[in-house]
Each structure stands twice: as C-alpha cells, then as structure tokens.
Amino acid sequence: MLVVIGTVVAVLRPDVFGMASAVALVSIGLVGATSLVFYEVGLSEDRERARESAARRRASEAATADALRREPAKPQPARRLVRPGRTRGPR
C-alpha cells in the first residue's frame, strides 16, 4: 500500500518534497513487504519443526507401547568377570 501511495505522491508532486516523500514511502513499503516475507518463512519453519517434533513424539510413544506389549526379554547368562592383573600374554 505504501508503494502505491509513494508512486501517487511522485506523480502528483514532482517537486523536491514530493520526490523525497515518494522515495521514503516506497522504501518503507518495500522494506515492510520484505519483512513480511521473512516473517512468513520463519512461521512456516516453526510449523514444520512442530510437525517433526509431534511425529517424533508419536513414534517414541508407539515404540514405548510396543515394548510394553512384548513379552519380557529372557535373562542373559551371567558374564564371567575378568580380574585385573590376571590376564594372559605379555603386558
């Protein structure tokens, strides 16, 4: 909107004040439009990050639920402890 107003001011007031006002209005309008584009990109990245986080959370909950539904794991045989200083071969 500011770009259009700046263009109209430039056409209606060809003097120095009109041109300065037109340049200021057009510049502010273009900076505002660029800022809005970057803002929208940031919002879309935030939405994507939230979607990925929700999917990761659902996958984690599903894996936990699957683990709880499975039968308990069989106990592993005890491993033999190796005492320090009782190794074979050269040190």
PDB file of N, CA, C and O in Angstrom:
ATOM      1  N   MET A   1       0.818  -1.182   0.000  1.00  0.00           N
ATOM      2  CA  MET A   1       0.000   0.000   0.000  1.00  0.00           C
ATOM      3  C   MET A   1       0.876   1.266   0.000  1.00  0.00           C
ATOM      4  O   MET A   1       0.583   2.242  -0.690  1.00  0.00           O
ATOM      5  N   LEU A   2       1.959   1.220   0.794  1.00  0.00           N
ATOM      6  CA  LEU A   2       2.839   2.394   0.836  1.00  0.00           C
ATOM      7  C   LEU A   2       3.548   2.629  -0.497  1.00  0.00           C
ATOM      8  O   LEU A   2       3.837   3.770  -0.856  1.00  0.00           O
ATOM      9  N   VAL A   3       3.827   1.559  -1.222  1.00  0.00           N
ATOM     10  CA  VAL A   3       4.473   1.706  -2.535  1.00  0.00           C
ATOM     11  C   VAL A   3       3.535   2.434  -3.493  1.00  0.00           C
ATOM     12  O   VAL A   3       3.960   3.311  -4.244  1.00  0.00           O
ATOM     13  N   VAL A   4       2.265   2.066  -3.460  1.00  0.00           N
ATOM     14  CA  VAL A   4       1.277   2.715  -4.331  1.00  0.00           C
ATOM     15  C   VAL A   4       1.117   4.180  -3.941  1.00  0.00           C
ATOM     16  O   VAL A   4       1.082   5.049  -4.812  1.00  0.00           O
ATOM     17  N   ILE A   5       1.019   4.465  -2.643  1.00  0.00           N
ATOM     18  CA  ILE A   5       0.880   5.850  -2.191  1.00  0.00           C
ATOM     19  C   ILE A   5       2.120   6.655  -2.583  1.00  0.00           C
ATOM     20  O   ILE A   5       2.000   7.798  -3.023  1.00  0.00           O
ATOM     21  N   GLY A   6       3.307   6.069  -2.428  1.00  0.00           N
ATOM     22  CA  GLY A   6       4.542   6.756  -2.823  1.00  0.00           C
ATOM     23  C   GLY A   6       4.569   7.057  -4.302  1.00  0.00           C
ATOM     24  O   GLY A   6       5.041   8.119  -4.706  1.00  0.00           O
ATOM     25  N   THR A   7       4.079   6.153  -5.110  1.00  0.00           N
ATOM     26  CA  THR A   7       4.036   6.378  -6.566  1.00  0.00           C
ATOM     27  C   THR A   7       3.063   7.504  -6.903  1.00  0.00           C
ATOM     28  O   THR A   7       3.349   8.348  -7.752  1.00  0.00           O
ATOM     29  N   VAL A   8       1.921   7.511  -6.238  1.00  0.00           N
ATOM     30  CA  VAL A   8       0.939   8.573  -6.476  1.00  0.00           C
ATOM     31  C   VAL A   8       1.508   9.924  -6.057  1.00  0.00           C
ATOM     32  O   VAL A   8       1.336  10.912  -6.771  1.00  0.00           O
ATOM     33  N   VAL A   9       2.182   9.982  -4.914  1.00  0.00           N
ATOM     34  CA  VAL A   9       2.792  11.235  -4.461  1.00  0.00           C
ATOM     35  C   VAL A   9       3.842  11.702  -5.466  1.00  0.00           C
ATOM     36  O   VAL A   9       3.945  12.898  -5.739  1.00  0.00           O
ATOM     37  N   ALA A  10       4.617  10.779  -6.015  1.00  0.00           N
ATOM     38  CA  ALA A  10       5.646  11.155  -7.002  1.00  0.00           C
ATOM     39  C   ALA A  10       5.017  11.747  -8.257  1.00  0.00           C
ATOM     40  O   ALA A  10       5.570  12.671  -8.853  1.00  0.00           O
ATOM     41  N   VAL A  11       3.861  11.218  -8.660  1.00  0.00           N
ATOM     42  CA  VAL A  11       3.202  11.723  -9.867  1.00  0.00           C
ATOM     43  C   VAL A  11       2.552  13.082  -9.596  1.00  0.00           C
ATOM     44  O   VAL A  11       2.620  13.985 -10.431  1.00  0.00           O
ATOM     45  N   LEU A  12       1.914  13.226  -8.413  1.00  0.00           N
ATOM     46  CA  LEU A  12       1.184  14.453  -8.121  1.00  0.00           C
ATOM     47  C   LEU A  12       2.092  15.603  -7.678  1.00  0.00           C
ATOM     48  O   LEU A  12       1.764  16.762  -7.930  1.00  0.00           O
ATOM     49  N   ARG A  13       3.211  15.320  -7.033  1.00  0.00           N
ATOM     50  CA  ARG A  13       4.113  16.356  -6.524  1.00  0.00           C
ATOM     51  C   ARG A  13       5.513  16.159  -7.111  1.00  0.00           C
ATOM     52  O   ARG A  13       6.351  15.517  -6.478  1.00  0.00           O
ATOM     53  N   PRO A  14       5.782  16.687  -8.288  1.00  0.00           N
ATOM     54  CA  PRO A  14       7.100  16.496  -8.899  1.00  0.00           C
ATOM     55  C   PRO A  14       8.217  17.343  -8.287  1.00  0.00           C
ATOM     56  O   PRO A  14       9.351  17.297  -8.763  1.00  0.00           O
ATOM     57  N   ASP A  15       7.914  18.119  -7.239  1.00  0.00           N
ATOM     58  CA  ASP A  15       8.958  18.939  -6.616  1.00  0.00           C
ATOM     59  C   ASP A  15       9.829  18.079  -5.688  1.00  0.00           C
ATOM     60  O   ASP A  15       9.628  16.869  -5.587  1.00  0.00           O
ATOM     61  N   VAL A  16      10.786  18.706  -5.020  1.00  0.00           N
ATOM     62  CA  VAL A  16      11.753  18.007  -4.174  1.00  0.00           C
ATOM     63  C   VAL A  16      11.049  17.325  -3.003  1.00  0.00           C
ATOM     64  O   VAL A  16      11.352  16.175  -2.684  1.00  0.00           O
ATOM     65  N   PHE A  17      10.110  18.025  -2.359  1.00  0.00           N
ATOM     66  CA  PHE A  17       9.391  17.440  -1.231  1.00  0.00           C
ATOM     67  C   PHE A  17       8.592  16.215  -1.673  1.00  0.00           C
ATOM     68  O   PHE A  17       8.569  15.209  -0.964  1.00  0.00           O
ATOM     69  N   GLY A  18       7.956  16.283  -2.804  1.00  0.00           N
ATOM     70  CA  GLY A  18       7.174  15.162  -3.318  1.00  0.00           C
ATOM     71  C   GLY A  18       8.057  13.963  -3.629  1.00  0.00           C
ATOM     72  O   GLY A  18       7.706  12.827  -3.310  1.00  0.00           O
ATOM     73  N   MET A  19       9.190  14.213  -4.245  1.00  0.00           N
ATOM     74  CA  MET A  19      10.100  13.115  -4.578  1.00  0.00           C
ATOM     75  C   MET A  19      10.705  12.482  -3.324  1.00  0.00           C
ATOM     76  O   MET A  19      10.841  11.260  -3.248  1.00  0.00           O
ATOM     77  N   ALA A  20      11.067  13.307  -2.348  1.00  0.00           N
ATOM     78  CA  ALA A  20      11.622  12.782  -1.096  1.00  0.00           C
ATOM     79  C   ALA A  20      10.564  11.949  -0.366  1.00  0.00           C
ATOM     80  O   ALA A  20      10.856  10.875   0.162  1.00  0.00           O
ATOM     81  N   SER A  21       9.342  12.461  -0.347  1.00  0.00           N
ATOM     82  CA  SER A  21       8.251  11.712   0.290  1.00  0.00           C
ATOM     83  C   SER A  21       7.993  10.398  -0.448  1.00  0.00           C
ATOM     84  O   SER A  21       7.769   9.360   0.175  1.00  0.00           O
ATOM     85  N   ALA A  22       8.025  10.454  -1.772  1.00  0.00           N
ATOM     86  CA  ALA A  22       7.788   9.262  -2.572  1.00  0.00           C
ATOM     87  C   ALA A  22       8.867   8.212  -2.324  1.00  0.00           C
ATOM     88  O   ALA A  22       8.565   7.031  -2.156  1.00  0.00           O
ATOM     89  N   VAL A  23      10.118   8.646  -2.302  1.00  0.00           N
ATOM     90  CA  VAL A  23      11.215   7.713  -2.054  1.00  0.00           C
ATOM     91  C   VAL A  23      11.077   7.095  -0.666  1.00  0.00           C
ATOM     92  O   VAL A  23      11.276   5.891  -0.506  1.00  0.00           O
ATOM     93  N   ALA A  24      10.740   7.899   0.334  1.00  0.00           N
ATOM     94  CA  ALA A  24      10.589   7.390   1.697  1.00  0.00           C
ATOM     95  C   ALA A  24       9.434   6.388   1.774  1.00  0.00           C
ATOM     96  O   ALA A  24       9.580   5.312   2.355  1.00  0.00           O
ATOM     97  N   LEU A  25       8.296   6.739   1.191  1.00  0.00           N
ATOM     98  CA  LEU A  25       7.129   5.849   1.253  1.00  0.00           C
ATOM     99  C   LEU A  25       7.381   4.535   0.511  1.00  0.00           C
ATOM    100  O   LEU A  25       7.041   3.462   1.009  1.00  0.00           O
ATOM    101  N   VAL A  26       7.970   4.623  -0.666  1.00  0.00           N
ATOM    102  CA  VAL A  26       8.252   3.405  -1.436  1.00  0.00           C
ATOM    103  C   VAL A  26       9.273   2.547  -0.704  1.00  0.00           C
ATOM    104  O   VAL A  26       9.132   1.325  -0.652  1.00  0.00           O
ATOM    105  N   SER A  27      10.293   3.169  -0.142  1.00  0.00           N
ATOM    106  CA  SER A  27      11.325   2.411   0.592  1.00  0.00           C
ATOM    107  C   SER A  27      10.722   1.700   1.801  1.00  0.00           C
ATOM    108  O   SER A  27      10.968   0.514   2.018  1.00  0.00           O
ATOM    109  N   ILE A  28       9.933   2.429   2.585  1.00  0.00           N
ATOM    110  CA  ILE A  28       9.300   1.817   3.765  1.00  0.00           C
ATOM    111  C   ILE A  28       8.375   0.686   3.341  1.00  0.00           C
ATOM    112  O   ILE A  28       8.334  -0.357   3.993  1.00  0.00           O
ATOM    113  N   GLY A  29       7.638   0.880   2.265  1.00  0.00           N
ATOM    114  CA  GLY A  29       6.732  -0.167   1.772  1.00  0.00           C
ATOM    115  C   GLY A  29       7.473  -1.420   1.333  1.00  0.00           C
ATOM    116  O   GLY A  29       7.039  -2.534   1.624  1.00  0.00           O
ATOM    117  N   LEU A  30       8.598  -1.242   0.628  1.00  0.00           N
ATOM    118  CA  LEU A  30       9.366  -2.397   0.164  1.00  0.00           C
ATOM    119  C   LEU A  30      10.044  -3.125   1.319  1.00  0.00           C
ATOM    120  O   LEU A  30      10.105  -4.355   1.328  1.00  0.00           O
ATOM    121  N   VAL A  31      10.556  -2.368   2.296  1.00  0.00           N
ATOM    122  CA  VAL A  31      11.171  -2.993   3.473  1.00  0.00           C
ATOM    123  C   VAL A  31      10.105  -3.766   4.257  1.00  0.00           C
ATOM    124  O   VAL A  31      10.359  -4.873   4.731  1.00  0.00           O
ATOM    125  N   GLY A  32       8.920  -3.181   4.389  1.00  0.00           N
ATOM    126  CA  GLY A  32       7.821  -3.860   5.078  1.00  0.00           C
ATOM    127  C   GLY A  32       7.414  -5.142   4.372  1.00  0.00           C
ATOM    128  O   GLY A  32       7.184  -6.162   5.021  1.00  0.00           O
ATOM    129  N   ALA A  33       7.323  -5.099   3.049  1.00  0.00           N
ATOM    130  CA  ALA A  33       6.958  -6.298   2.290  1.00  0.00           C
ATOM    131  C   ALA A  33       8.015  -7.384   2.439  1.00  0.00           C
ATOM    132  O   ALA A  33       7.683  -8.559   2.599  1.00  0.00           O
ATOM    133  N   THR A  34       9.287  -6.996   2.386  1.00  0.00           N
ATOM    134  CA  THR A  34      10.372  -7.965   2.562  1.00  0.00           C
ATOM    135  C   THR A  34      10.341  -8.566   3.970  1.00  0.00           C
ATOM    136  O   THR A  34      10.557  -9.765   4.144  1.00  0.00           O
ATOM    137  N   SER A  35      10.075  -7.731   4.962  1.00  0.00           N
ATOM    138  CA  SER A  35       9.988  -8.224   6.341  1.00  0.00           C
ATOM    139  C   SER A  35       8.859  -9.230   6.488  1.00  0.00           C
ATOM    140  O   SER A  35       9.021 -10.249   7.160  1.00  0.00           O
ATOM    141  N   LEU A  36       7.723  -8.958   5.873  1.00  0.00           N
ATOM    142  CA  LEU A  36       6.594  -9.893   5.944  1.00  0.00           C
ATOM    143  C   LEU A  36       6.929 -11.225   5.282  1.00  0.00           C
ATOM    144  O   LEU A  36       6.498 -12.278   5.753  1.00  0.00           O
ATOM    145  N   VAL A  37       7.688 -11.187   4.200  1.00  0.00           N
ATOM    146  CA  VAL A  37       8.090 -12.437   3.538  1.00  0.00           C
ATOM    147  C   VAL A  37       8.986 -13.252   4.472  1.00  0.00           C
ATOM    148  O   VAL A  37       8.788 -14.456   4.633  1.00  0.00           O
ATOM    149  N   PHE A  38       9.958 -12.599   5.079  1.00  0.00           N
ATOM    150  CA  PHE A  38      10.836 -13.314   6.014  1.00  0.00           C
ATOM    151  C   PHE A  38      10.064 -13.832   7.224  1.00  0.00           C
ATOM    152  O   PHE A  38      10.346 -14.924   7.718  1.00  0.00           O
ATOM    153  N   TYR A  39       9.091 -13.055   7.704  1.00  0.00           N
ATOM    154  CA  TYR A  39       8.258 -13.476   8.831  1.00  0.00           C
ATOM    155  C   TYR A  39       7.473 -14.741   8.471  1.00  0.00           C
ATOM    156  O   TYR A  39       7.385 -15.673   9.270  1.00  0.00           O
ATOM    157  N   GLU A  40       6.911 -14.763   7.277  1.00  0.00           N
ATOM    158  CA  GLU A  40       6.143 -15.938   6.845  1.00  0.00           C
ATOM    159  C   GLU A  40       7.047 -17.164   6.689  1.00  0.00           C
ATOM    160  O   GLU A  40       6.643 -18.276   7.031  1.00  0.00           O
ATOM    161  N   VAL A  41       8.251 -16.973   6.183  1.00  0.00           N
ATOM    162  CA  VAL A  41       9.194 -18.086   6.069  1.00  0.00           C
ATOM    163  C   VAL A  41       9.523 -18.628   7.452  1.00  0.00           C
ATOM    164  O   VAL A  41       9.568 -19.842   7.649  1.00  0.00           O
ATOM    165  N   GLY A  42       9.753 -17.738   8.410  1.00  0.00           N
ATOM    166  CA  GLY A  42      10.033 -18.159   9.782  1.00  0.00           C
ATOM    167  C   GLY A  42       8.870 -18.923  10.385  1.00  0.00           C
ATOM    168  O   GLY A  42       9.076 -19.939  11.048  1.00  0.00           O
ATOM    169  N   LEU A  43       7.648 -18.450  10.165  1.00  0.00           N
ATOM    170  CA  LEU A  43       6.469 -19.163  10.679  1.00  0.00           C
ATOM    171  C   LEU A  43       6.328 -20.541  10.054  1.00  0.00           C
ATOM    172  O   LEU A  43       5.976 -21.497  10.745  1.00  0.00           O
ATOM    173  N   SER A  44       6.597 -20.659   8.759  1.00  0.00           N
ATOM    174  CA  SER A  44       6.485 -21.962   8.121  1.00  0.00           C
ATOM    175  C   SER A  44       7.547 -22.924   8.656  1.00  0.00           C
ATOM    176  O   SER A  44       7.283 -24.118   8.800  1.00  0.00           O
ATOM    177  N   GLU A  45       8.744 -22.412   8.951  1.00  0.00           N
ATOM    178  CA  GLU A  45       9.781 -23.262   9.547  1.00  0.00           C
ATOM    179  C   GLU A  45       9.380 -23.698  10.949  1.00  0.00           C
ATOM    180  O   GLU A  45       9.628 -24.840  11.336  1.00  0.00           O
ATOM    181  N   ASP A  46       8.762 -22.801  11.715  1.00  0.00           N
ATOM    182  CA  ASP A  46       8.281 -23.165  13.051  1.00  0.00           C
ATOM    183  C   ASP A  46       7.203 -24.238  12.971  1.00  0.00           C
ATOM    184  O   ASP A  46       7.208 -25.179  13.764  1.00  0.00           O
ATOM    185  N   ARG A  47       6.283 -24.108  12.024  1.00  0.00           N
ATOM    186  CA  ARG A  47       5.226 -25.123  11.856  1.00  0.00           C
ATOM    187  C   ARG A  47       5.829 -26.466  11.462  1.00  0.00           C
ATOM    188  O   ARG A  47       5.401 -27.507  11.960  1.00  0.00           O
ATOM    189  N   GLU A  48       6.816 -26.449  10.575  1.00  0.00           N
ATOM    190  CA  GLU A  48       7.465 -27.694  10.155  1.00  0.00           C
ATOM    191  C   GLU A  48       8.196 -28.343  11.327  1.00  0.00           C
ATOM    192  O   GLU A  48       8.130 -29.559  11.507  1.00  0.00           O
ATOM    193  N   ARG A  49       8.894 -27.531  12.125  1.00  0.00           N
ATOM    194  CA  ARG A  49       9.600 -28.053  13.288  1.00  0.00           C
ATOM    195  C   ARG A  49       8.607 -28.656  14.294  1.00  0.00           C
ATOM    196  O   ARG A  49       8.893 -29.692  14.895  1.00  0.00           O
ATOM    197  N   ALA A  50       7.457 -28.022  14.479  1.00  0.00           N
ATOM    198  CA  ALA A  50       6.438 -28.550  15.389  1.00  0.00           C
ATOM    199  C   ALA A  50       5.869 -29.861  14.855  1.00  0.00           C
ATOM    200  O   ALA A  50       5.616 -30.787  15.625  1.00  0.00           O
ATOM    201  N   ARG A  51       5.669 -29.943  13.541  1.00  0.00           N
ATOM    202  CA  ARG A  51       5.177 -31.191  12.938  1.00  0.00           C
ATOM    203  C   ARG A  51       6.183 -32.321  13.134  1.00  0.00           C
ATOM    204  O   ARG A  51       5.804 -33.441  13.476  1.00  0.00           O
ATOM    205  N   GLU A  52       7.473 -32.025  12.916  1.00  0.00           N
ATOM    206  CA  GLU A  52       8.501 -33.051  13.091  1.00  0.00           C
ATOM    207  C   GLU A  52       8.587 -33.488  14.552  1.00  0.00           C
ATOM    208  O   GLU A  52       8.764 -34.671  14.840  1.00  0.00           O
ATOM    209  N   SER A  53       8.463 -32.540  15.464  1.00  0.00           N
ATOM    210  CA  SER A  53       8.515 -32.865  16.886  1.00  0.00           C
ATOM    211  C   SER A  53       7.329 -33.743  17.285  1.00  0.00           C
ATOM    212  O   SER A  53       7.491 -34.693  18.051  1.00  0.00           O
ATOM    213  N   ALA A  54       6.149 -33.432  16.774  1.00  0.00           N
ATOM    214  CA  ALA A  54       4.964 -34.239  17.077  1.00  0.00           C
ATOM    215  C   ALA A  54       5.110 -35.643  16.497  1.00  0.00           C
ATOM    216  O   ALA A  54       4.744 -36.622  17.147  1.00  0.00           O
ATOM    217  N   ALA A  55       5.643 -35.750  15.276  1.00  0.00           N
ATOM    218  CA  ALA A  55       5.836 -37.068  14.658  1.00  0.00           C
ATOM    219  C   ALA A  55       6.862 -37.872  15.455  1.00  0.00           C
ATOM    220  O   ALA A  55       6.684 -39.071  15.666  1.00  0.00           O
ATOM    221  N   ARG A  56       7.944 -37.210  15.901  1.00  0.00           N
ATOM    222  CA  ARG A  56       8.959 -37.894  16.696  1.00  0.00           C
ATOM    223  C   ARG A  56       8.374 -38.367  18.035  1.00  0.00           C
ATOM    224  O   ARG A  56       8.675 -39.464  18.505  1.00  0.00           O
ATOM    225  N   ARG A  57       7.530 -37.513  18.638  1.00  0.00           N
ATOM    226  CA  ARG A  57       6.909 -37.869  19.910  1.00  0.00           C
ATOM    227  C   ARG A  57       5.952 -39.051  19.730  1.00  0.00           C
ATOM    228  O   ARG A  57       5.922 -39.960  20.559  1.00  0.00           O
ATOM    229  N   ARG A  58       5.163 -39.036  18.635  1.00  0.00           N
ATOM    230  CA  ARG A  58       4.243 -40.157  18.362  1.00  0.00           C
ATOM    231  C   ARG A  58       5.014 -41.449  18.125  1.00  0.00           C
ATOM    232  O   ARG A  58       4.610 -42.511  18.598  1.00  0.00           O
ATOM    233  N   ALA A  59       6.121 -41.363  17.394  1.00  0.00           N
ATOM    234  CA  ALA A  59       6.933 -42.552  17.134  1.00  0.00           C
ATOM    235  C   ALA A  59       7.526 -43.094  18.427  1.00  0.00           C
ATOM    236  O   ALA A  59       7.578 -44.306  18.634  1.00  0.00           O
ATOM    237  N   SER A  60       7.972 -42.192  19.295  1.00  0.00           N
ATOM    238  CA  SER A  60       8.537 -42.610  20.573  1.00  0.00           C
ATOM    239  C   SER A  60       7.471 -43.266  21.447  1.00  0.00           C
ATOM    240  O   SER A  60       7.729 -44.284  22.089  1.00  0.00           O
ATOM    241  N   GLU A  61       6.279 -42.684  21.469  1.00  0.00           N
ATOM    242  CA  GLU A  61       5.186 -43.268  22.257  1.00  0.00           C
ATOM    243  C   GLU A  61       4.789 -44.633  21.707  1.00  0.00           C
ATOM    244  O   GLU A  61       4.504 -45.553  22.474  1.00  0.00           O
ATOM    245  N   ALA A  62       4.769 -44.769  20.372  1.00  0.00           N
ATOM    246  CA  ALA A  62       4.426 -46.044  19.762  1.00  0.00           C
ATOM    247  C   ALA A  62       5.477 -47.092  20.085  1.00  0.00           C
ATOM    248  O   ALA A  62       5.137 -48.243  20.359  1.00  0.00           O
ATOM    249  N   ALA A  63       6.744 -46.713  20.056  1.00  0.00           N
ATOM    250  CA  ALA A  63       7.820 -47.659  20.370  1.00  0.00           C
ATOM    251  C   ALA A  63       7.736 -48.088  21.838  1.00  0.00           C
ATOM    252  O   ALA A  63       7.961 -49.254  22.161  1.00  0.00           O
ATOM    253  N   THR A  64       7.415 -47.156  22.708  1.00  0.00           N
ATOM    254  CA  THR A  64       7.265 -47.491  24.126  1.00  0.00           C
ATOM    255  C   THR A  64       6.091 -48.428  24.335  1.00  0.00           C
ATOM    256  O   THR A  64       6.184 -49.386  25.103  1.00  0.00           O
ATOM    257  N   ALA A  65       4.990 -48.156  23.655  1.00  0.00           N
ATOM    258  CA  ALA A  65       3.815 -49.021  23.780  1.00  0.00           C
ATOM    259  C   ALA A  65       4.115 -50.416  23.239  1.00  0.00           C
ATOM    260  O   ALA A  65       3.685 -51.410  23.825  1.00  0.00           O
ATOM    261  N   ASP A  66       4.844 -50.503  22.130  1.00  0.00           N
ATOM    262  CA  ASP A  66       5.218 -51.809  21.570  1.00  0.00           C
ATOM    263  C   ASP A  66       6.120 -52.566  22.536  1.00  0.00           C
ATOM    264  O   ASP A  66       5.969 -53.774  22.715  1.00  0.00           O
ATOM    265  N   ALA A  67       7.049 -51.861  23.153  1.00  0.00           N
ATOM    266  CA  ALA A  67       7.966 -52.509  24.086  1.00  0.00           C
ATOM    267  C   ALA A  67       7.210 -53.036  25.305  1.00  0.00           C
ATOM    268  O   ALA A  67       7.550 -54.094  25.836  1.00  0.00           O
ATOM    269  N   LEU A  68       6.205 -52.315  25.744  1.00  0.00           N
ATOM    270  CA  LEU A  68       5.421 -52.762  26.901  1.00  0.00           C
ATOM    271  C   LEU A  68       4.539 -53.958  26.558  1.00  0.00           C
ATOM    272  O   LEU A  68       4.261 -54.799  27.414  1.00  0.00           O
ATOM    273  N   ARG A  69       4.099 -54.030  25.296  1.00  0.00           N
ATOM    274  CA  ARG A  69       3.233 -55.148  24.883  1.00  0.00           C
ATOM    275  C   ARG A  69       4.008 -56.443  24.679  1.00  0.00           C
ATOM    276  O   ARG A  69       3.467 -57.535  24.847  1.00  0.00           O
ATOM    277  N   ARG A  70       5.271 -56.313  24.317  1.00  0.00           N
ATOM    278  CA  ARG A  70       6.065 -57.518  24.071  1.00  0.00           C
ATOM    279  C   ARG A  70       6.302 -58.275  25.360  1.00  0.00           C
ATOM    280  O   ARG A  70       6.245 -57.711  26.453  1.00  0.00           O
ATOM    281  N   GLU A  71       6.572 -59.570  25.215  1.00  0.00           N
ATOM    282  CA  GLU A  71       6.867 -60.365  26.401  1.00  0.00           C
ATOM    283  C   GLU A  71       8.237 -59.968  26.933  1.00  0.00           C
ATOM    284  O   GLU A  71       9.085 -59.503  26.173  1.00  0.00           O
ATOM    285  N   PRO A  72       8.456 -60.145  28.205  1.00  0.00           N
ATOM    286  CA  PRO A  72       9.745 -59.738  28.774  1.00  0.00           C
ATOM    287  C   PRO A  72      10.901 -60.509  28.135  1.00  0.00           C
ATOM    288  O   PRO A  72      10.760 -61.665  27.734  1.00  0.00           O
ATOM    289  N   ALA A  73      12.002 -59.855  28.056  1.00  0.00           N
ATOM    290  CA  ALA A  73      13.185 -60.480  27.460  1.00  0.00           C
ATOM    291  C   ALA A  73      13.703 -61.588  28.370  1.00  0.00           C
ATOM    292  O   ALA A  73      13.604 -61.513  29.595  1.00  0.00           O
ATOM    293  N   LYS A  74      14.258 -62.617  27.736  1.00  0.00           N
ATOM    294  CA  LYS A  74      14.822 -63.720  28.509  1.00  0.00           C
ATOM    295  C   LYS A  74      16.085 -63.222  29.205  1.00  0.00           C
ATOM    296  O   LYS A  74      16.835 -62.427  28.639  1.00  0.00           O
ATOM    297  N   PRO A  75      16.318 -63.685  30.426  1.00  0.00           N
ATOM    298  CA  PRO A  75      17.530 -63.226  31.105  1.00  0.00           C
ATOM    299  C   PRO A  75      18.775 -63.720  30.387  1.00  0.00           C
ATOM    300  O   PRO A  75      18.832 -64.854  29.912  1.00  0.00           O
ATOM    301  N   GLN A  76      19.743 -62.870  30.322  1.00  0.00           N
ATOM    302  CA  GLN A  76      21.013 -63.200  29.668  1.00  0.00           C
ATOM    303  C   GLN A  76      21.886 -63.979  30.649  1.00  0.00           C
ATOM    304  O   GLN A  76      21.853 -63.718  31.851  1.00  0.00           O
ATOM    305  N   PRO A  77      22.671 -64.937  30.139  1.00  0.00           N
ATOM    306  CA  PRO A  77      23.567 -65.659  31.049  1.00  0.00           C
ATOM    307  C   PRO A  77      24.588 -64.691  31.654  1.00  0.00           C
ATOM    308  O   PRO A  77      25.014 -63.720  31.029  1.00  0.00           O
ATOM    309  N   ALA A  78      24.956 -64.999  32.883  1.00  0.00           N
ATOM    310  CA  ALA A  78      25.906 -64.128  33.577  1.00  0.00           C
ATOM    311  C   ALA A  78      27.255 -64.175  32.866  1.00  0.00           C
ATOM    312  O   ALA A  78      27.711 -65.239  32.448  1.00  0.00           O
ATOM    313  N   ARG A  79      27.880 -63.025  32.736  1.00  0.00           N
ATOM    314  CA  ARG A  79      29.183 -62.971  32.097  1.00  0.00           C
ATOM    315  C   ARG A  79      30.252 -63.174  33.158  1.00  0.00           C
ATOM    316  O   ARG A  79      30.120 -62.740  34.302  1.00  0.00           O
ATOM    317  N   ARG A  80      31.303 -63.841  32.745  1.00  0.00           N
ATOM    318  CA  ARG A  80      32.400 -64.120  33.649  1.00  0.00           C
ATOM    319  C   ARG A  80      33.210 -62.856  33.856  1.00  0.00           C
ATOM    320  O   ARG A  80      33.577 -62.192  32.887  1.00  0.00           O
ATOM    321  N   LEU A  81      33.491 -62.518  35.083  1.00  0.00           N
ATOM    322  CA  LEU A  81      34.263 -61.335  35.394  1.00  0.00           C
ATOM    323  C   LEU A  81      35.751 -61.617  35.227  1.00  0.00           C
ATOM    324  O   LEU A  81      36.243 -62.676  35.617  1.00  0.00           O
ATOM    325  N   VAL A  82      36.444 -60.673  34.655  1.00  0.00           N
ATOM    326  CA  VAL A  82      37.891 -60.784  34.493  1.00  0.00           C
ATOM    327  C   VAL A  82      38.526 -59.910  35.564  1.00  0.00           C
ATOM    328  O   VAL A  82      38.252 -58.713  35.655  1.00  0.00           O
ATOM    329  N   ARG A  83      39.367 -60.522  36.362  1.00  0.00           N
ATOM    330  CA  ARG A  83      40.016 -59.759  37.420  1.00  0.00           C
ATOM    331  C   ARG A  83      41.244 -59.062  36.875  1.00  0.00           C
ATOM    332  O   ARG A  83      41.991 -59.658  36.098  1.00  0.00           O
ATOM    333  N   PRO A  84      41.472 -57.832  37.254  1.00  0.00           N
ATOM    334  CA  PRO A  84      42.672 -57.129  36.776  1.00  0.00           C
ATOM    335  C   PRO A  84      43.935 -57.785  37.297  1.00  0.00           C
ATOM    336  O   PRO A  84      43.979 -58.238  38.441  1.00  0.00           O
ATOM    337  N   GLY A  85      44.951 -57.838  36.470  1.00  0.00           N
ATOM    338  CA  GLY A  85      46.230 -58.429  36.857  1.00  0.00           C
ATOM    339  C   GLY A  85      46.288 -59.916  36.557  1.00  0.00           C
ATOM    340  O   GLY A  85      47.331 -60.534  36.770  1.00  0.00           O
ATOM    341  N   ARG A  86      45.220 -60.508  36.077  1.00  0.00           N
ATOM    342  CA  ARG A  86      45.196 -61.925  35.796  1.00  0.00           C
ATOM    343  C   ARG A  86      44.948 -62.158  34.294  1.00  0.00           C
ATOM    344  O   ARG A  86      44.179 -63.046  33.923  1.00  0.00           O
ATOM    345  N   THR A  87      45.572 -61.395  33.472  1.00  0.00           N
ATOM    346  CA  THR A  87      45.401 -61.548  32.022  1.00  0.00           C
ATOM    347  C   THR A  87      46.491 -62.444  31.458  1.00  0.00           C
ATOM    348  O   THR A  87      47.556 -62.590  32.058  1.00  0.00           O
ATOM    349  N   ARG A  88      46.230 -63.029  30.327  1.00  0.00           N
ATOM    350  CA  ARG A  88      47.214 -63.871  29.669  1.00  0.00           C
ATOM    351  C   ARG A  88      48.026 -63.043  28.687  1.00  0.00           C
ATOM    352  O   ARG A  88      47.535 -62.039  28.172  1.00  0.00           O
ATOM    353  N   GLY A  89      49.219 -63.436  28.430  1.00  0.00           N
ATOM    354  CA  GLY A  89      50.044 -62.765  27.437  1.00  0.00           C
ATOM    355  C   GLY A  89      50.879 -61.657  28.031  1.00  0.00           C
ATOM    356  O   GLY A  89      50.756 -61.322  29.209  1.00  0.00           O
ATOM    357  N   PRO A  90      51.751 -61.083  27.175  1.00  0.00           N
ATOM    358  CA  PRO A  90      52.663 -60.037  27.671  1.00  0.00           C
ATOM    359  C   PRO A  90      51.877 -58.734  27.938  1.00  0.00           C
ATOM    360  O   PRO A  90      50.845 -58.455  27.328  1.00  0.00           O
ATOM    361  N   ARG A  91      52.409 -57.990  28.847  1.00  0.00           N
ATOM    362  CA  ARG A  91      51.781 -56.707  29.156  1.00  0.00           C
ATOM    363  C   ARG A  91      52.321 -55.615  28.281  1.00  0.00           C
ATOM    364  O   ARG A  91      51.904 -54.463  28.403  1.00  0.00           O
TER     365      ARG A  91
END
